Amino acid sequence: MNFGFIIDNRKCIGCHACTVACKSEHQVPVGVNRTWVKYIEKGEFPDTRRLFSVMRCNHCADAPCVEICPVTALYTREDGIVDFDDRRCISCKACTQACPYDALYIHPETKTAAKCNYCSHRTDIGLEPACVVVCPEHAIVSGDMDNPNTEISKLLARETVSVRKQEKGTNPKLFYIDGDRVSLNPTATEIQDDYMWSSQATGVGKFAKYAEGRIAQSPLQEEMKRQNFVQIEPRKKARRVYDAPNKGVLWGWEVSAYVLTKAIATGAFILPILGDWLIGVPRQVKEFGAIVSFIFLAITGVLLIMDLGRPDRFLNVLFRPQWKSWLSRGAYFITGYGGILTAWLVANYFGYDRFLNYLEPLGIIFALLTAVYTAFLFAQAKGRDFWQSPMLGLHMILHALMAGMAVLLIAFQALKISYGYEFIFSRFTFALIIFHLITLAIELTTTHTTADAHATVKMIIKGEFSKKFWIGMIGVGNVLPLFWLFAGTKWAFLLAGVLILIGLWFAEDIWVKAPQRIPLS
């Protein structure tokens, strides 16, 4: 068996019966939806058209939400339905980033992920999903696509159908008959904070206020005032007039902070060890690096738990791991790295130097894995095209090395090591920053394969995040440290270290949040 859906847009009237039936069947709270209807208006007066598109989980044959879920809360049944078990969910929100169709939401009461599950409790006893039963126009068709006698199989055989985001390779099983590009493509129309119909929540008064606001935003406002008449602006392109609320940025400052603290925790250990192998740094530098790494790794763990909607279940990642998820793998890398750091500190305290010789190479391996695994986790988030960059892993390693160098430059004031070591480390930091700027230039100026990735780059360079990028990340975090590193004094090195850490915060915050601004539905 292989269940799927067909939405026949020739019949859909946008009545929202499917949305209401779904909410009633599954007790879905107000403000979130498993099924919803998007309205698009296109054309130019008088030749206009309104399109209705039913949005929901696509029950993909290769579901990225299943692969990224660290605790098998999401799984694919034998009949092809992508179902979920909210008893396992830790609400890491990774599935919401992996789904290219914006189908998942976080339940405001249980704090766990949820979505359309094909009404599996009805399907198991031979009934159709609630939305199919209630649709007055039979615009929603469900059934077994592998059975040639079902209605859905016959429709798929004779009708031209389209799917959303076929390029993602998820093999979605939600098909549209007469699907329009501007309706199915989320970036073809602009998302608004307010929609005409949703503005009527408090009656006519609010609608009048909404209409006033729309007129005030019109570029023809001054001309209308001058000539003292109201003119209807022609609709020259498609626009979104009704939609479900935007979920916003689900991975917020906690994730940005955890990427930064993880970079410090790994870089502060790697660099003193490598420095000792190459130039023989004082033992106190290695001790300081290991202590800083241990502290910031603990902070990283706290931030990861804080970001969970269900922090009480965080041990599920270790005790019930789903091994394809890089979040699960990362949890074990962090745990292993924490164990190695602890063993190093204990062995160093008791003077077991021979033991340290075995621990340090292993520690560098786990430190690198801890630093870079987030790039693979982001790559599993197929909903965010910008995170699919093959250079993201290189950025993670560079940021770890820069963060480690920044911490050491700050610490040199207290450690009181010879100026020769400071000079060598400062020149290495200088080279790291130059290399970082080169990789950024390559990343942001080369042609991106998708419109979403290109839009994210534009947002970073010229849009919402441009000030943070140019002033915070580039200016404060890269250009100014180059100047102070060249100055060559102890206080200049300290200031350079502080500025690098500030710049890295801006970098992580931009790279985490900017891709989430791109609409998925």
N, C-alpha and C positions, 0 to 999 in steps of 0.2 A: 504493500500500500504506500501511496505517496500523496498526501493531502496538499491541496493548494487552493488559491482563491482566484476568481476573476471578478474585476469591477467593470461593469458595462456602462461606460460613460454616455452611451446613447440613451440610457434609461434613467440614470441618476438625476433626481430633482433637488438634491441638496436639502432634504427634509430633516436630517439629523436623527432619524429614527434609529439608525444603527448605533449612533453614539449613545443615545438614551438607553437602548436595550442592553448595550454592553455595560454601561454604568450600573444598571439595575441588576443584571445577572451576576456581576462580580463585586458589587458594592464599591465601585471606584469613586474616591472622594472628588469633591469639586476642586477644580484647578488643575487636574491631571486627567489624561485620557489614554485608554488603550486603542480606541478607534475615534477618529475625528474627521471632519469634512473641511477641506480648504476651498475657499472661493477665489477665483481669479477672473478679472474682467479684462478683456482685450479688444482691440479695434479702436476706431475713431468714429465719433458720432456722425451720422446715425447708424453706421455699420458696426455695431458692438455685439459682444457675446459674453455670456457668463459661463464659466467652466466650474464643475464640481469635481473634486478629487478626494476619494476616501483614502485616508492615510492610516497605516497600522503596520504591525510586524509583517515582514515578508517571508518568514519561515524558510530562511535560506538553506539550500542544500549544503553550503559551505559557510556556516554561520560564524562570523568573527566574534560575536558575543560569547558563544560557547567556548571558543578557543582561548579567549582572554580571561574568562572567569576563573579565579584562583581556587575556588572551592566547589566546583561542579554544581553550583546553584542553578546554572543554565545548562540544558542538555537537549540533545536531539533524540526523539523517540524513534522506534522502529518504523512508525507510520509517517515519518518525516516532519512531524510537528515539533517545533522548538518550544519546549516547556520550561518551567522554572520551579524551584523549590525554595520558598522564602524562609524555610527553617534553617537553611545552610548559609544564606546570603549574609555577607559582612558589610554590604553597602560601600564597597570600595569605589563604585561608580565607573570602573573600567569598562563595563559593558556599554554604558551610555556613550563612551568615546569610541568604542569599536563599531557600534551599529551605524552604518552610513545612512540609515533611514529615520533616525530620531525616534525609534519605536519604543525605547525603554524610558521609564521615569522612576523616580524615587517616591515611594508611597509616603505621604506626609505623616501617617500614624505609625506604621510598622517600621519606617525608616529602611525598608528593603526595596530592591529593584522589582519592577513588575512590568508586564506588557501583555499584549494579546497572546493567549495560549490556545487559540482555535477552539475555545470552549471544550477543552479535552474531556471534561467531566460529562459533557453531553455527547461528544463524539464516541466515547467509550461504550455508550449504550445505544448507539445507532441514530442519535438525533443530530440535526444540523446546528451549527453555531447560532446563537441568539440573533446576531445581526442579520443573518441570512433569512431567518424565519420572519423577522419583523419588517423587512424591506418591502414597501408597498408596490414597488415597480419591478421586483425581482432583478435588481441591478447588481446584486452580490450573489455570485455562484460559488459554491464550495463542493468539494468531492475528491475522490481518488483519481488522480491523473493517470495512473497506471492501468486503470480499468477502462477499456475502450467503449464500454456501454454507458458510462456516466455522462451527464450533461457537460461537465467541465472538459472532459476529454474531447467531446464532439465540437465544442466551441473552439478549443485550442487547435483542432484539426482544420477548421474551415474559416476562422476569423484571423485577421491580422492583429496581433497583440504587441504591446510594448511593456517594458519593465523599467523601474527606476534604477539608475546608476549601474547599468550593465557592466561598465568598465571596471567595477570593483571586484568582479570575479566571485561574487557571493552566490551566484545561481539562485536569484530570488524566485519564490513561487507565488508571488502576487502579481497577476497580469492585468493589464488595462486594455479594454477594447475602446478604440477612438481616444486614446490617451494623447493629450496635447503636450508638446514640449515645455511650454511656459508654465504649465500646471505641475508637471512631474519633476521639472528641474528647479530645486529650491533657490538657486541663485539667479534665476531668470526674472524674479520679481523681488522688490525690496520688502524687507520685514519692517513693520511699523510697531510702535509701542502701543498703539490704540487703533481699533477698528470700528467702523461705523456701527455695525450691529451690536458689538459688545459694549458700545458706549451707551446703550439704552438701558443699562442695568437699573438706573434710578428714574427712568421715565423720560418724558418729553423734554423736561428742563435740561437734562444732561445732553440730549441729542442736539438741542439748539446751541448749547455751549460748544459741542464738538464741531458743529457746522461753522460757527464763528471762527474757531481756531483754524479750520481748514481754509477758510477764505483769507484769514490773516496771513497764512503761509504762502498764498499764491503770489507768483511774480507779477501778476497783473493788478495787484492791489492798488498801487498808486494811480494807475490809469483808470481803474474803476472809480476811485474816489474823485478824480479830476472830471470825468465825464458824467458822474453821478448816476451810473447804472450798473446792474449786476450782469456779468458775462460768464457763461459757463465755459470753463477751459476744456478744449477737446482732449480726449484721452488718446494720446499718440502712441502709447505703448501699454503692454499688459501691466496690471497692478494687482496686488493682493488686497482683497477687501475684507476677508474674514479668515481667521485661522486660530488654532489653539495657542495658548500663551507660550512665549519663548522660554525655554528652560534656563537660558543664561549660561554663565560659566560655572560648571559643576566641579572642576578641579581648580581650586582657588589658591590663596596665599600659602596654605599648608603644604601643598605640593611644590610650589615654587621654593619655599623655605627648605623643604626636605631635600630637594635636588642640590641646593647650595650647601647645606650642612653635610650631606653625603660627600660632596666634592672636597670639603675641608677634611672630613674624616679619612678619606683615602689619600689625598695628596700630602697631608702632613705626615703620614707614615712612609709613603713611597720615597719621597725626596731625601730625607735624612739617611735612609738605608742605602739608596743609590749613591748619595754623596759620600757615604762612608766607604763603599766599595771602590769608588773612583779616586777620591782625593783624601779620604781619611778624616772625616769631620769629628769633632770632639764628641765623646759619649753623651754629654748632657744634651746635645742637639737631638740625638736619637731618642733619648728619654723624654724630652719635651714633646717631640713629634708623636710618640706613642701615647702619651697622656692626653694630648689634644685630640688625637684620633679617637681614643676611647670615649672621651666626653662628647664629642660631636656625633659619634655613631649612636650613642645613647639618645641624644637629642633627636637624631633622625628617626629612631624607633618611636619616640614619643609623638613626633609630628605625623608619622604614618598612621598611628593608632588614632590620633585626634581627627584625622581626615575621614575616618570610617564613620558611616552612619550608625553602625552597630559595633562600637569598640569592644563590647562585652564578648564578641565572638572572634576576636582577632587571632586567637590560637588555632582557629579552623584552618588558617593558611598553612600552618606547620603540621597539624595533625590530620587534615583532610585535603591535602594538596591535589590540584589538577595540574599535572606536570607539563602540559603544553603551554600553560600560562607563564609568561615571564615575570608576573607578579609573584607567583609561587616560587619560581626559581630565585628571584631576587631576595625573597625572604630567607631562603636557605643560604644564599651568598652572604647576606648581612649577618646571619646567625653564626656562620662559619668564621667570618672575618672577626666578629666580636669575640669568639672563642680564642682565635689566634692572638688577638691583641691582649686578651687577659693572660694567656699563657706567656706571652713575651714579657709583660710587666712583672709577672711573678718570677719568671726565670731571671730577669735582669735584677730584680730586688735581691734575690738570693745568690747572684753571681754565677749562674749556670751558663757561662759563655758558650760552651760547646753546643748546648741546647738551642741557643739563639741562632747559631749558624744554620740549623735546620729549619727553624721557625721563620726566619726572615724571607727566604725565597718563596715559601708557601704563603706568607703574609702578603707579599707583593702581588702574587697571582690572585688571591682573594680580594685584595684591594682594587685591582684593575677590574675584576668581574663585578664588584660592588659599584664601581664608578660607572661602568658602561652598560649595565643591564637595563637601565631605564630607557636607553635608546631603543632597545629591542621591544620593551614594553610599549613605548610610544608607537613603534612600527606596527604592533598588533592592533593599535587603535585605528582601524581602516577608515573610520569616519572622518579623520583629520588628515587631509592630504599632505600638509606641510610637514607633519611628523614622519612621513615616509621617506624623507631625505636620507640617502646613504651616508651623508656627512654628519649626521646627528651623533653617531658613536664617537667620531673624532672630536666633535665639540665637547662631549662629556669628558673625555680623557684630558683635553686641553684645559677645560675648566677645573678639573681636579688638580692638575699640576699648577695652574695659576693660583688656585685657592691655597694649596700647600705652600707655595713660595710666598704668598702674601702673609700667611701666618708666621712663617719663619722670619721674614723681614721685620715684622712687628716685634717678634720675640728676641731678636738680636740685641735690642736695647737692654733687656734684662739678663740675657745669657752671658753677655760680655765676652764674646769670642773675638778672635783676632780679626782685624780689618780685612785681611786677605780672603778669608772665607766669605765675609759679607760681600766683598767685591765680586767674587766668582758667582755667588748666588744672585746678585743683582744683575749681572750681565746675562745670566741664564734667564732670569725673569724678563729682561729686555727682549731677548730673542723669542721667548714664548709669546709676548704681546704682539710682536711683529707678525709671527706665524698665525696668531689668532686673527689679526686684522686681515691677513691674506685669505684665510679660509672663509671669513665672513663675506669678503668681497666676492669670492667665487660662489658662495651659497646664494647670495642675494642678487647677483647680476646675471647669472646664467639662466637660460630659458627653462621654465618649469613646465612639467608635462601636463598639468591640469589647471583648469581655471581657478579652482579653490586655492591651490598652492600659490598661484600668481596673485590672487586677491589678498592672501595673507601677507605676502611680501610687500605689496603696495600699502597695506595697512600699517606695516612696521616702519617702512621708509617715509611714507607721505601722509599717513592717516592717523588714526586714533593713538597709536603707540609711537609716533615719530619723535615727540619730545623726549620720552623716556629712552628711546633708542639713541638719538643723536647726542643728547645732553648727558643722560645718565650712563648709558652703556658705553658709547664710543668716547665721549668727552671726558667724563669723570673716571671711567673704568679702564680706559686704554691710553688716550693721548696724554692726559696729565701725569699718570704714573711714568710714562716714558721720560718726561721732562725731569721729574724728581729723581728717577733712577740715574739719569745722566749727571745730576748735581753731585752725587757721590758722597754725601754726608750721612751720618747715622740717622739724624732726624728726617732727612729726605727719604731714606729707605723706609722708615716707619710710616711716613705719610703716604708713600707709594703703596705700601701694603694695605693700608686702610682704604685708599681709593680703589684699589683693585677689587677688594671685597664688596664695596658699594656697587661698582660696575657689574660684578657677577650677579648680585641680587637683581639688578635691572634686567640683565640678560636672561636669567632663569624665569623671571616673572613674565617677560615678553614672550619667550618661547613657549611657555605653558599656556598663557591666556589668549594670545592673538589667534591661534588656529581655532579656538572654541567660539570665536565671534562669527565664524562662517556658518550660515544656516544649513541644516541637514534635511529639512522637510518643507 
